[in-house]
Amino acid sequence: MTTTLDTLALPREAQDLLFREARTANAFTDEPVTDDELRAVHDLVKWGPTAMNSQPLRVVYVRSQEAKARLAPHLSEGNRAKTVAAPVTAILAADTDFHEHLATTFPHFAGAKAVFADDARRTEAARTSALLQAGYFIIGVRAAGLAAGPMSGFDAEGVRREFFADTNQLPLVIVNIGHPDHSGTHPRNPRLGFDQVVRTV
Ligand SMILES: Cc1cc2nc3c(=O)[nH]c(=O)nc-3n(C[C@H](O)[C@H](O)[C@H](O)COP(=O)(O)O)c2cc1C
C-alpha cells in the first residue's frame, strides 16, 4: 500500500507545514505579524474556490490595544486573555451583499446577481462560501509560517454591533495569529480515520 507521502504531489515539508506539524495556537511569542504577511496571506488564499466566485469573506484585523478592548467583552471567558495577548486577531465575516460584486467577479453570467435576490438564500450562500474561505484562510496563515488559533466562542451579535454596524456582514469565526509559543499548545487529539468518515457508493 502506498503512503500519503508517496501519493501527494505536495512536497513533504509543505504537507508538514500546512497540516501534520501545524497546531492550533493558544499562545504566541512577541514577534510581530507584519502587514506584508497579512497581505501575502490574502494574495494566496483569494484563489480558493467559492460559489459562483462570490468571495463573500470579509476580514477585520484587530491589532491595537484599544480595538482589542472593544473585542474582549464579546469573547467567551476562555478565549479572552489569549486574544488580548495575540499579536493580531482576525474577525472573519460573511458579506451578505456579496452579490453586488458579481458583475465583476462572474462577468460571463449576466443573471448572476438575480440568482441571489432572495435574502435568506443569499445569507445562506454567503455563510457557506465564507466558511470555506475561512478554512483557506487558516491554511494560508500557516503557509506564511505563522500559526492560527480559530475560535467560535464569542457573542456574534455583540461583535457584529461593535465592528460591523454599518454593514450587512455577519461575523463567523475569530482567529488569533502570530508565531506560536508551543507551551500553550494542547496535546494533539486523535483524528477520525478514512473508514470512519468515508463511504463510497
Ligand atoms: C471553527 C472553530 C472554532 C473553534 N473554537 C474554539 C474556541 O472558541 N476556543 C478555543 O480555545 N479553541 C477553539 N477552536 C480550536 C479547536 O479546538 C482546535 O483547532 C482543534 O482541537 C484542533 O487542534 P490542533 O490543530 O492543535 O490539532 C476552534 C477551532 C475551529 C476550527
The ligand as an SDF file (V2000), in Angstrom:
LIG
                    3D

 31 33  0  0  0  0  0  0  0  0999 V2000
  -14.3930   26.7700   13.9130 C   0  0  0  0  0  0  0  0  0  0  0  0
  -13.5050   26.5530   15.1070 C   0  0  0  0  0  0  0  0  0  0  0  0
  -13.8920   27.0310   16.3420 C   0  0  0  0  0  0  0  0  0  0  0  0
  -13.0640   26.8750   17.4530 C   0  0  0  0  0  0  0  0  0  0  0  0
  -13.4220   27.4800   18.6360 N   0  0  0  0  0  0  0  0  0  0  0  0
  -12.5320   27.4950   19.6440 C   0  0  0  0  0  0  0  0  0  0  0  0
  -12.7650   28.2940   20.8050 C   0  0  0  0  0  0  0  0  0  0  0  0
  -13.7710   29.0090   20.9130 O   0  0  0  0  0  0  0  0  0  0  0  0
  -11.8360   28.2790   21.7960 N   0  0  0  0  0  0  0  0  0  0  0  0
  -10.6960   27.5190   21.7030 C   0  0  0  0  0  0  0  0  0  0  0  0
   -9.8810   27.5640   22.6370 O   0  0  0  0  0  0  0  0  0  0  0  0
  -10.4370   26.7510   20.6050 N   0  0  0  0  0  0  0  0  0  0  0  0
  -11.3090   26.7400   19.5780 C   0  0  0  0  0  0  0  0  0  0  0  0
  -11.0350   26.0140   18.4370 N   0  0  0  0  0  0  0  0  0  0  0  0
   -9.7820   25.2150   18.3700 C   0  0  0  0  0  0  0  0  0  0  0  0
  -10.0170   23.7060   18.1580 C   0  0  0  0  0  0  0  0  0  0  0  0
  -10.3730   23.0870   19.3730 O   0  0  0  0  0  0  0  0  0  0  0  0
   -8.7070   23.0980   17.5770 C   0  0  0  0  0  0  0  0  0  0  0  0
   -8.4800   23.7180   16.3330 O   0  0  0  0  0  0  0  0  0  0  0  0
   -8.8180   21.5800   17.3830 C   0  0  0  0  0  0  0  0  0  0  0  0
   -8.9660   20.9420   18.6090 O   0  0  0  0  0  0  0  0  0  0  0  0
   -7.5870   21.0400   16.6660 C   0  0  0  0  0  0  0  0  0  0  0  0
   -6.4050   21.3510   17.3640 O   0  0  0  0  0  0  0  0  0  0  0  0
   -4.9740   21.0930   16.6800 P   0  0  0  0  0  0  0  0  0  0  0  0
   -4.9610   21.9340   15.4260 O   0  0  0  0  0  0  0  0  0  0  0  0
   -3.9700   21.6120   17.6680 O   0  0  0  0  0  0  0  0  0  0  0  0
   -4.8420   19.6570   16.4080 O   0  0  0  0  0  0  0  0  0  0  0  0
  -11.8310   26.1640   17.3290 C   0  0  0  0  0  0  0  0  0  0  0  0
  -11.4460   25.6780   16.0710 C   0  0  0  0  0  0  0  0  0  0  0  0
  -12.2570   25.8810   14.9770 C   0  0  0  0  0  0  0  0  0  0  0  0
  -11.7730   25.3960   13.6180 C   0  0  0  0  0  0  0  0  0  0  0  0
  1  2  1  0
  2  3  1  0
  2 30  2  0
  3  4  2  0
  4  5  1  0
  4 28  1  0
  5  6  2  0
  6  7  1  0
  6 13  1  0
  7  8  2  0
  7  9  1  0
  9 10  1  0
 10 11  2  0
 10 12  1  0
 12 13  2  0
 13 14  1  0
 14 15  1  0
 14 28  1  0
 15 16  1  0
 16 17  1  0
 16 18  1  0
 18 19  1  0
 18 20  1  0
 20 21  1  0
 20 22  1  0
 22 23  1  0
 23 24  1  0
 24 25  2  0
 24 26  1  0
 24 27  1  0
 28 29  2  0
 29 30  1  0
 30 31  1  0
M  END
$$$$
